[in-house]
Amino acid sequence: MFIFVYIVFLYKGVKEYYFVKSVICIEGDTG
């Protein structure tokens, strides 16, 4: 059970990280 929660938390964290990263790239337009 704990491992399942950890995987879900990690997956959401990665999704949010890439979302913020893509938004910053679009706003900065420098990479």
C-alpha positions in Angstrom: 0.0 0.0 0.0 2.8 2.4 0.9 4.6 1.7 -2.3 1.5 2.4 -4.3 1.0 5.8 -2.7 4.7 6.6 -3.3 4.4 5.7 -7.0 1.3 7.9 -7.4 3.0 10.8 -5.5 6.1 10.4 -7.7 4.1 10.2 -10.9 2.2 13.4 -10.0 5.4 15.2 -9.1 7.0 14.3 -12.4 3.9 15.5 -14.3 3.9 18.8 -12.4 7.6 19.2 -12.9 7.4 18.8 -16.7 4.3 21.0 -16.9 6.1 23.8 -15.1 9.2 23.2 -17.1 7.3 23.5 -20.4 5.5 26.6 -19.3 8.8 28.3 -18.4 10.3 27.2 -21.8 7.3 28.7 -23.6 7.4 32.0 -21.6 11.2 32.3 -21.8 11.5 30.8 -25.3 15.2 30.1 -24.6 15.1 26.4 -23.7 
